[in-house]
Amino acid sequence: RYRQVHDLWHVLYSLPPTFMGEVALKWLEAAQTGLPMCAVGAFAGGVRLCSSQRSMVLRHILPWAMRHAATGQDLLCVYYEREFERPLLHLRRELQIETLPIHVR
């Protein structure tokens, strides 16, 4: 299921398919799933970032990912296929999704 929802989470969290967007999503996936491969991917991707981007990860992305993990909402169990017709904002509100500020993405 983890691989099935990866691209959906890009949309749900408004994370672009850029290197920074992938790193942000990997940190979120690591916090949400606890899967070691997500944490390794997030860490390894972070090594390739410049210092200002690494600072952005530490100041904004990691705290954001941890807040989502703390909500207790298991986003892997959401039946997204039944939600395609719903407005995205309604689904985000129900799932308590907080997108990253635009300057961080």
C-alpha positions as CSV (number, residue, x, y, z in Angstrom):
1,R,0.0,0.0,0.0
2,Y,2.9,2.3,0.7
3,R,3.9,2.4,-2.9
4,Q,0.3,2.8,-4.0
5,V,-0.2,6.0,-2.1
6,H,3.1,7.7,-2.7
7,D,1.9,9.8,-5.7
8,L,-1.5,10.4,-4.0
9,W,0.4,11.9,-1.0
10,H,2.2,14.3,-3.4
11,V,-1.2,15.6,-4.4
12,L,-2.7,15.5,-0.9
13,Y,0.2,17.4,0.7
14,S,0.8,19.7,-2.3
15,L,4.3,18.5,-2.6
16,P,5.8,19.0,-6.1
17,P,7.7,16.1,-7.8
18,T,11.0,18.0,-7.3
19,F,14.0,16.8,-5.4
20,M,13.0,18.9,-2.4
21,G,9.4,17.7,-2.6
22,E,10.6,14.1,-2.6
23,V,12.8,14.7,0.4
24,A,9.8,16.3,2.3
25,L,7.6,13.4,1.3
26,K,10.2,10.8,2.4
27,W,10.4,12.4,5.9
28,L,6.6,12.4,6.1
29,E,6.5,8.7,5.0
30,A,9.2,7.9,7.6
31,A,7.2,9.6,10.3
32,Q,3.9,8.1,9.2
33,T,4.9,4.5,8.5
34,G,8.0,4.0,10.6
35,L,9.6,2.1,7.7
36,P,13.4,2.2,7.8
37,M,13.6,2.5,4.0
38,C,11.7,5.8,4.1
39,A,14.1,7.3,6.8
40,V,17.1,6.1,4.9
41,G,15.8,7.7,1.7
42,A,15.0,10.9,3.4
43,F,18.4,11.1,5.1
44,A,20.3,10.1,1.9
45,G,18.3,12.6,-0.1
46,G,19.0,15.3,2.4
47,V,22.7,14.8,2.0
48,R,22.5,16.0,-1.6
49,L,20.8,19.2,-0.6
50,C,22.7,22.5,-0.3
51,S,23.1,24.0,3.2
52,S,20.1,26.4,2.9
53,Q,17.9,23.5,1.8
54,R,19.1,21.3,4.7
55,S,18.3,24.1,7.0
56,M,14.8,24.3,5.6
57,V,14.4,20.6,6.2
58,L,15.5,20.9,9.9
59,R,13.5,24.0,10.6
60,H,10.3,23.3,8.7
61,I,10.0,19.8,7.1
62,L,11.0,17.6,10.0
63,P,8.7,19.3,12.6
64,W,5.8,19.2,10.0
65,A,6.3,15.5,9.4
66,M,6.5,14.8,13.2
67,R,3.2,16.8,13.8
68,H,1.5,14.6,11.2
69,A,2.8,11.4,12.8
70,A,1.6,12.6,16.2
71,T,-2.0,13.0,15.0
72,G,-2.5,9.3,15.1
73,Q,-4.2,9.3,11.7
74,D,-3.0,6.3,9.8
75,L,-2.9,7.6,6.2
76,L,-2.0,4.2,4.7
77,C,-5.5,2.9,5.7
78,V,-7.5,5.6,3.9
79,Y,-9.5,4.1,1.1
80,Y,-8.4,6.8,-1.4
81,E,-10.1,5.1,-4.3
82,R,-13.4,6.0,-2.8
83,E,-12.4,9.6,-2.3
84,F,-11.6,10.6,-5.9
85,E,-14.8,12.5,-6.4
86,R,-14.6,14.5,-3.2
87,P,-13.1,18.0,-3.3
88,L,-9.5,17.8,-2.1
89,L,-9.9,20.5,0.5
90,H,-12.7,18.5,2.2
91,L,-10.5,15.4,2.3
92,R,-7.6,17.4,3.7
93,R,-9.8,18.8,6.4
94,E,-11.2,15.4,7.4
95,L,-7.7,13.9,7.5
96,Q,-6.3,16.9,9.3
97,I,-3.8,17.5,6.6
98,E,-1.5,20.6,6.9
99,T,0.3,21.4,3.8
100,L,3.8,23.0,3.9
101,P,3.9,26.7,3.4
102,I,4.7,27.6,-0.3
103,H,8.1,29.0,0.5
104,V,9.2,25.6,1.9
105,R,8.1,23.5,-1.0
